[in-house]
Amino acid sequence: MICPIDEHRYGNPEMLRIFSVEKKLELWLKVEAALALAHAKVGDFSFEIAREIERKANLDYVSVEAVKKYEKEIKHDLMAMVKALTDVCQGVAKAYVHLGATSNDIKDTALAIQLRDAHKIIVSRVKTLLDTLLELSEKYKTVVAVGRTHGQHANPITYGLKFSVYASEIYRHLERLVQLRDRLIVGKMTGATGTQAAFGKKGLEIQKHVMEYLGLKTPLVTTQIVQRDRHAEFLLVLALIAATADKISTEIRNLQRTEIAEVEEYFEVKKQVGSSAMPSKRNPIRCERISGLSRVIRHMAFSSLDNIPLWHERDLTNSSSERIIIPHTIILTEYIIDLLTKVLKTIRIKPKNIEKNLNLTRGLNMSESVVMRLVDKGVPRQEAHEIVRECAMMAIEKDIPFKDALLSNEMVRTKLSEREIIEALNPKKYIGTAVEQVEHAIETIKRRCKALGFDDF
């Protein structure tokens, strides 16, 4: 069975390249070059030797095929790269390839570069999604729609408030991504158990030079590997983002139901096919795809927690799972963020259906408004609630408008005029501070984004 990512069904080209076989080998070689230059800088051997290693440490000299051939023989992928690089180095430089290092000095440091590049793309995608949600919040801040709790009609809400709630959630994810960056983008050069014994007295200096050369953070201390809480934090934040994407997509899918039909995913009328059986169908396939892939992301991210507790200074139980969960979680998360942004940029809002649904229960969704009007007239809150509840049950059982049920109640008639009842049943007069909340949220999020270093508003 072919992996859908390998088919390029899911995943965007830029992110797929970061986790390609060629890119991984390229970065392993880049770390080897950095190590050689660091050795030369501290005087372990000449810069001439270091530059020979640096010159040959690239895909022009070391091919994926050559490494695969060695790996097939020796059953060790990193050592296969070391052998292939040693083969192409000239003269005495052959003796100094990979000097003092262990496999994970190279692997974890190369992974840090991949994570740095992937993190940058994801931050950009999340920021674009946030911008889109803020635009929708502003555009629809006064569009009143029926609210729903427990799947039932409730007090009115505005579409702008819906979108601003999503925007505030996405902002928190953006903030989390920015905050974790320095903890994530960390390499290492500490040897087999973390002591740097093979590097001698200049181990800390060598590590510092390697990380400076590659633009990475230096760890405080490590064992044979960079500690996996760093990677788990990143993947778990991606899982949170995926869960929010699922949340938004699920709401769109529900609102696109035929009997609700307040919103709709973009549908290419001229060519797009909704169903192989029913030509009339316009299914929310993009949002369904987001929801489905979000499940995969969340479950893979959970596995990253199991990679934190390893035996002693390390074992290999994290390695096999990470080859799957790290690239797949990142690739799929970036993909669904981008897909959701495209859905939202082209989403169709249907005012007529919003208005129809707002009045579907003939005033019943405005029962709280009536309660508050009675309270304003001096009726105790619990008494007002019971009076309105009895009227609501009558309207439901007799299938009559809520207004008629209210007018038939003597207590209601003595406290509220027909005009006041009609006003109380007007959804557009009962949205509280929704518009102000949206405006405050937009202003606050923009200000906080600038504080995070995003100045493009």
N, C-alpha and C positions, 0 to 999 in steps of 0.2 A: 504494500500500500504506500502510495506517495504522500508525503506530508504536504498539506495545502499551502504551507509557507514556501516550500521548495517549488511548488507550482506557480508561485507568485500570485495565488488567489488572495491571500491576506498578506499585508505588509507593503510598505512603501520602499522604493529603490534605495534611497539614501540610507535608511536604517538597515536594510538587508545587506548592503555593502559592508557596514561596520562589523557585522557578524559572519561574514563570508569566510571560507577556508583560506582564501588568498590574503584577506586582511589580517587574520589572526597570525599567519606565518610572517607577514610583513612586520607586524608589531613585535613578535618574538625577536626577529632579527634586529629591529630598531633598539630593543632593550639590550641585546648583546653588544651592539655598537656603543651604546651609552656606557655600559659596564667597562668596555675596553678603554674608552676615553677617560673614565673616572680613574681607572688603574694608572693610566699614563699621567694624569694630573697629580696623583699623589706620589709618583715616582717609582711605581712597581715595574714598569717597563717603558720603553721609549714611545713617543708620539708616532713615530714611523710605524711601529708595530700596530698601535691602536688605529691609525688611519687605514692600514691595510685591512684590518678586520671591519672597520666602518665602511670602507669602499665595497667590500664584498657582501656585507650584511643587507642584502636587498633581493627582491624577486628577479632581478636581471641575472643574478649569479646562482641563487638558491631557489630551485623550483619546487612547487608542491609535489610534483611527480618524484623528484629525487628524495624528498623527505618521506613520502609514502613508501617508497621502495625500502628505505632503511627501517621504517617502522614495521613493515611486514616481517623483517628479519629479526629485529631486536625487541619488538613489542613494547616500545617506549617512545611516545610521540615527541617529547621535548628533546631527548637524547638523539633521536633521528635528525632533528633540525641541527643540533650541535655537530653531528658527524658531517652532514651535508655542507654546513658552513666551513668546517675545518678543511674539507676536501678542496674548496675553491680558494682558500687563503694561501698565499705564497710565502715561502721561506719560514723564518722563525715564528711568524705570526700564528702558524698552526698550533704551536704549543701553548698559546695564551687565550684561545677561545673558551669562554665560559669559566674563566679562572675564578675559583673561590665560591662560585654560585651553586645553588641547588635549583631544581626544576621550578619550584614555585616562586623563586626570586624573579624568574623570567615570566612565568605564566601570570602570576598575580599582578605584576607590574604592567604587563601588556593588557590584562583585563581592566586595570584602572584606566588606561587610555581609552579603551572601548567604552567603558562606562561614562567617562568624561564626555566623549563625543555624543553618546546616546542621550545622556542627561541634557545636554545643550539643545538637542532637537526636541526632546519631550517638553522642556520648559517653554520653548518657542511655540509648540503646538498648544499647550495648555493656555498660554497667554492669548493666542488667537481665539481659542474657544471662549475664554473669559471676555474678550473684547466683543465677540458676537453676542453673548448673553447680555452684556451691558447695553448694547444697541437695541436688542429686543425689549429689554426692560424699559428703556426710555420710550420706544415706539408704542408699546402697548400698555403703558402705565395707567391709562384711564379706561381701558377696555374692560368693562364689567362682565363677569361670567359667573355661573353658578359654582359655588365651592362644593366639594364632595368629601364626606367623611364616612368611612365604612362602606364606601360604594354608593352612598345615599346622598341626595341633594341636601346641601347645608347652606349656611350663610354665603352671600355673594363674595367674590374675590375679584381681583383684577389680574389679567394675564401678565401685566408688568410685575406684579408681586410674585407670581409663579417664577418668572424668569430671573428676578432679582434674588430669590431664594437659591436658585441654582447657581447664579453668579457668585454669591457669597461662599457657597460650598467649594466651587472651583477655585476661588481666590485662596481659600485655606489650603488647598492642595498645592497651589503655586508657592505659597509661603513655605510649606513643608519641603518642597523640592529645593528651594533656595537655601533653606536652613541646613539640609543634610549634605549639601554638595561637598563641603570640606571634609566631612567624615567619610564620604564615599570615595573621593578621588585620591586614594592613597596607594602607593606602591611599596615595595620592600626590597632590601638587599641584605639579608641577615643570615643566610645559610641554612644548614640542615635542621637546627633546633632553635635558631634565633640568637645564638651567641656571637655570630660573626667570626667564629674561630678561624675559619679558612681565609678570612681577609686580614687577619692579624690585627695589629694595633691601629691600623688606619681604616677599620671597618666602618665606623660612623661617618668618617669623612668621605669614603667611597660611596656609601648610601646617599649622603647629602648631595654629592655631585651628580649621581645618576638621576635622582628625582628632580634636581634643578634643570638638568639637560632635557628631561622629558616633560617638565611642567606639572609635576605631581607633588602631592603633599607627602611629607616624611612621617612615618608612624612613630608614636612614642616608644612602644615596644611591640615585638611580635614573637610568635613561635616560628615554625617552618612556613606558616601561611599568614596572610592578612586575616585578622579575625572576622568571622562571617556575620557578626551582628551588623556590620557596615552594609553588606550586600542585602541582608534580610530587611533592613530598614528601608532601603530603596524599593525593593520588590513589594513590600507591604504598602508603601505609599502609592505605588502603581496600582495595587489591588484596590486601594481606597478610591483612586481616580476611576478605575474600571467600574466600581460599584456605583459611583455617582453617574457615570455615563449610562449604566443600566437603568438607574432610577429615572433619568430624564427620558431615555428611550421608551421605558415602560409607560410613562405618562403619555408620551406621544402616541404610542400604540393604542392605549386605552381611549384617548380622545379621538382617534381615527376610526373607532368602531362605527359601523354603519348607523346604529341607533343614536350615536352621539355626534360624530362627524364635525367636530369643531376645528380640527386641524388635519393636515394631510401632508405626508412626505411628498416631495417633488416627484412627479410621474411624467415621463417623456411620452406624451400622448401619441405622437406619430409612429413610434417604433417599439416602445417598451411593452413587454408581455407580462401580465400579472399572474396568469395561471395557464397551464397547458390544457386544462379542461374547460375553464370558464373564462371566456374572453373579456368579460366585464370587470374582472377583478383588478383592484389597484391596492395591492398589499403593502404594508409598511416593512418591506424586506430589509432595508438598511438598519432600521431600529431593531428589528428582530436579530439581525446579524450581530449588532453591538451587544445585545443582551446575551446572546449565546456565547460569544467570545469572552465576555466579562466573566462568565462562570469558569471558563478555563483559566483565565488569568488569576482569579481569586484562589483557585485550588492550587495552582502552581506556586503562587507566592507563599502560601501556607507551608509548602515544603521547605522553603528557605529557613524557617525556624529550626527544622530538624538538622540543618547543616551547622548550627552554632555549637552544639556539644559534640566535640570530636575526642578521640582517645589521646590522652597525654599531649604531646607537642603537635600531633596531627595524625589522622588516618586518611584513608582514601574514600570514605563513604560520601563525602560532599561532592567529589569530583564528577562522578557519573551523572548525578542529578543536576548539577549546575550546568553541564553541557546542554541540558534540555531547558531547565527552568529559566536561566538568566536570559539567553537570547530570545526564547519564545515569549516570555512575559514582557520584555521590553518591546519587541517587534509588534506584538499584538496590541499592547496598550497604546503605543504611538499610532497604530493603524486606526483603532476605534476612536481615539480623540479626534483625529483628522476627519474620519467618516462622520462623526457626530457634528462637527463644525459645519461640514458640507450640508448635512440634513437641516441644521438650524438656519443656515444662510439662505436656503431655498424653501423653507417651510411655508405652507399655505395656511393662513388663518381665515376662518369662515365666519364673518360677523353675523350673517343671517341665522346660521345654526346656533351660534352662541346666544343670540337673542331668543331664539325659539326655546332652547333648553333652559334659559334663565326663567322663563315663564311656564315651563312644562307642568309644574305641580300646582299651578293657579294660586300661587301665593304662599303655599305651605312652607317653603324654604325661608320665609320671612317671619316665622313664628317668634324668634327671639326679639326681633324689632318691635313686635306688638307688645311683648312682655315689658320691654324697656319703656315703651310709651305709657303703659299702665302704671308702671313704677313712678314715672315722672308726674303722674296724676295723683299720687299718694297711695296707690294700692301696694300693700306689702309684697315683696318680691316672690315669696313662695306661693302666696295666694294668686298673684298674677300668673305665675307659671301654671298653676292648676287650671285656672280659667281658660287660658290659651290652649293648654293640652286638651281639655274637653272639647273645645271648638275644633281643634285640629282633627281629633278622632272622629267627630261628627262629619267633617268635610270628607274624610277618607271613606267612612262607611256609607255615607249617602251619595258620594261622588258629586259633590257640589263645590263651587269655588270657595276658597277659604274666607273671602270677604263676606260671603252670604252667611257662613257659619258664625262669623264674628258678630255680624249685625243681628243675628237671631238671639244673641246672648244679652240679657238685660243689663248685667254688670258692665259689659263692654260698652253698650249703648249709652249708659249713664256717664261714662268716663271719656269716651272718644266719639267724635262726630264721624260721619261717613267720610268726610274729606280727610280727617286725620287718619282714619283706617287706611284709606287709599294711599296716603303718603307713607304710612308705616309699611305698606306692602310694596313699595317701589324699591327694587334692588339697587338702583343707582344712587339712592339716597342713604344707603346703609353699607358703605365701604370704609367707614372709620378713617384711620390715618393711612390707608393703603398707599395712596399717591405720595404722601410725605415720606413714608418709609422707603419707597422705591427711590425717590430722589436722594434721600439721605444715604441709602446703600450705594448708589452709583457714585456719589461724590466721595464717600469714604473709601470705597474700593480703589478708585482712581488715585486718591491721595496716598493710600498705603502701597499701591503698586509703584508709585514714584519713589517712595521711601525704600522699596526693595531694589531700586535701580532701573525700573522701567520708565523711560521718559517719553514714550511715543504717543501720549494722549493729546 
